[in-house]
Amino acid sequence: MERLQKVIANAGITSRRKAEDLISKGIVEVNGKIIRELGYKVSPSDTIKVNGKKIKTERKVYFLLNKPRGVVSTVEDDKERKTVIDLISCKERIYPVGRLDYDTTGVLLLTNDGVFANNLMHPSKKIDKVYVAKINGKMKTEDFLKLENGIIIDNQKTAPAKVRLKKYDKDKDISYIKITIHEGKNHQVKKMFEVLGYRVLKLKREREFIFGLNDLASGEYRPLTQEEIKMVLDLNKK
Ligand code: URA
């Protein structure tokens, strides 16, 4: 279910603000009934008419991208850098569900469905995000415990994380740490390691909720299956 003004705006007729005016003026109908309530919720099966003319609602689309390095996770970039939207061929107006840094790789979902995006991003849903961080040095046992219990970044304590050593490369003195968090603070994983004195040399998101990379190569994407979409939308029922 989505707000009426948003659906009208997404149909490309006008801006959201102007759509609100149209609703207030009483020229918007939903299933044959005039609706003046701002924020009235409509579903994809509802028929919406503006000025007596049926609007075309955008079909909902869902993608899983293996984000490469050197791409921003925004719809547009003021520095004109390549965005994740440029990597996906689709005419609907999609946006990324959350963000990965310019140099972070891995699982990134994109959609034009606000309910889907919100279900994955809302803190109350506690969605697992699994990262592998390549850091300099050998991580101390006490630092595993600190990350697991939560540490202070940006004056706030992080929620408990699951942390384990994947590999330590003795020759290069580099560790690969698997860390699972469910929050999404800005640069969270990098900051968590930096507070403890480690530098994150590479960061990859291996999984978000049920979505892993499997055989998706860097820069490749695939549409989600109906079953996968339902699992995310059903998070609302929990
Ligand atoms: N944490 C980070 O520091 N960067 C990301 O891109 C994602 C999580």
Boltz pocket constraint, residues with backbone or C-beta under 6 A from the ligand:
constraints:
  - pocket:
      binder: B
      contacts: [[A, 99], [A, 100], [A, 101], [A, 102], [A, 104], [A, 185], [A, 186], [A, 187], [A, 188], [A, 189], [A, 190], [A, 191], [A, 203]]
      max_distance: 6.0
